Amino acid sequence: MIYKKLKQYRISCGYTQQQVADVLSIDRSTYAYYEIGRTSPDITTVGKLIRLFNIDYRDLLDDDEDDSSPVSDSGLGSIDVEEEEVRNDENSPELIGKLTKEERKLILYFRVMSGSQRNDLLESLGVKIKRDNENVKRSRRGRKKENKDDN
């Protein structure tokens, strides 16, 4: 059952229901309903959950107990899960638990982004870091020049 797996993956990743709900932009109660089987997430939300938990869609949708999953995988072709299918032991909950609150929040949001959103974010971050580094270098050169002028 998908609802049992949602809770299992959320807990194994060390997330609260509120954190997952915030990232999905839904009420905590809505997410809680997903976990108890009262309602089922739509296919877009399933795609976000797959990325958030860093799992293959089959891990969430395959049902060992029952072949009738409440969510069909027929629309998954349109969900960008290219890199999410590649598993990496470095994504273990133990390592994520050692991150700061801000780092965990960044990862939560990053995982639910589409591929193009991720690329845009990484590009923007790269530009900002490069610009900030250049400003620091200019500032240091300016201080060195001032020190030489003082001597």
C-alpha positions in Angstrom: 0.0 0.0 0.0 1.3 3.4 -1.0 0.2 5.1 2.2 2.3 2.7 4.4 5.4 3.3 2.2 4.9 7.1 2.4 5.2 7.0 6.2 8.1 4.5 6.0 10.1 6.6 3.6 9.3 9.9 5.4 10.5 8.5 8.7 13.6 6.8 7.2 14.6 10.2 5.7 14.1 11.9 9.1 11.4 14.3 7.9 8.3 15.4 9.8 4.8 15.4 8.2 4.9 19.2 8.4 8.3 19.4 6.5 7.0 17.2 3.7 3.7 19.1 3.6 5.5 22.5 3.4 7.7 21.3 0.5 4.6 20.0 -1.3 2.7 23.2 -0.6 -0.2 21.4 1.0 -1.7 21.3 4.5 -0.1 18.9 7.0 -3.5 17.2 7.4 -3.6 16.5 3.7 -0.3 14.8 3.8 -1.3 12.9 7.0 -4.4 11.7 5.0 -1.9 10.3 2.4 -0.1 8.4 5.1 -3.2 6.8 6.6 -4.8 6.0 3.2 -7.7 8.3 3.6 -6.8 10.0 0.3 -4.2 9.4 -2.4 -1.7 11.9 -3.8 -2.1 12.9 -7.5 0.5 11.9 -10.0 2.3 15.2 -9.8 2.6 14.9 -6.0 3.8 11.3 -6.3 6.6 12.6 -8.6 7.6 15.1 -6.0 7.5 12.5 -3.2 9.7 10.2 -5.3 12.3 13.0 -5.7 11.9 14.1 -2.1 12.6 10.6 -0.7 15.2 9.9 -3.4 13.6 6.7 -4.5 12.7 4.9 -7.7 9.0 5.2 -8.5 8.7 1.4 -8.4 9.8 1.5 -4.8 6.7 3.6 -3.9 4.2 2.1 -6.4 5.1 -1.6 -6.3 2.8 -3.3 -3.9 3.9 -6.6 -2.5 0.6 -7.1 -0.7 -1.8 -6.1 -3.4 -1.5 -5.4 -7.1 -4.1 -2.6 -7.1 -2.1 0.5 -6.3 -4.2 3.6 -5.7 -2.0 5.6 -8.0 -1.4 4.5 -11.6 2.2 4.8 -13.0 0.8 5.5 -16.5 1.6 9.2 -16.3 5.1 8.9 -14.9 6.7 9.4 -18.3 6.1 13.1 -17.9 7.8 13.3 -14.5 11.5 14.2 -14.6 13.0 11.4 -12.5 16.2 10.9 -14.5 18.8 11.2 -11.7 16.5 10.1 -8.9 16.6 6.5 -10.2 20.4 6.4 -9.5 20.8 5.4 -5.9 23.7 6.5 -3.8 24.7 5.3 -0.3 25.8 8.9 0.5 22.1 9.8 0.7 21.5 7.8 3.8 19.4 9.3 6.6 22.4 9.2 8.9 24.2 11.7 6.8 21.2 13.9 6.2 20.6 14.0 10.0 24.0 15.7 10.4 23.0 18.6 8.2 22.0 21.9 9.6 18.3 22.9 9.6 19.0 25.2 6.6 20.8 22.5 4.7 18.0 20.0 5.3 15.4 22.6 4.1 17.5 23.3 1.0 17.6 19.6 0.2 13.9 19.2 0.7 13.1 21.9 -1.8 15.8 20.9 -4.2 14.5 17.3 -4.4 11.0 18.4 -5.5 12.3 20.7 -8.2 12.1 19.8 -11.8 15.3 19.2 -13.7 15.2 22.7 -15.3 14.5 24.3 -12.0 17.5 22.6 -10.5 19.7 23.7 -13.3 18.5 27.3 -13.0 19.1 27.3 -9.3 22.6 25.8 -9.6 23.5 28.2 -12.3 22.2 31.2 -10.2 24.2 29.9 -7.2 27.3 29.5 -9.3 27.0 33.1 -10.6 26.3 34.5 -7.2 29.3 32.7 -5.6 31.6 33.8 -8.4 30.4 37.4 -8.1 30.8 37.3 -4.3 34.3 35.8 -4.6 35.3 38.6 -7.1 34.0 41.2 -4.7 36.0 39.7 -1.9 39.2 39.8 -4.1 38.5 43.4 -5.0 38.0 44.3 -1.4 41.3 42.6 -0.4 43.2 44.4 -3.2 41.7 47.7 -2.1 42.9 47.1 1.5 46.3 46.0 0.3 46.6 49.2 -1.7 45.5 51.3 1.3 48.1 49.6 3.4 50.8 50.4 0.8 49.6 54.0 0.6 49.8 54.3 4.4 53.4 53.1 4.5 
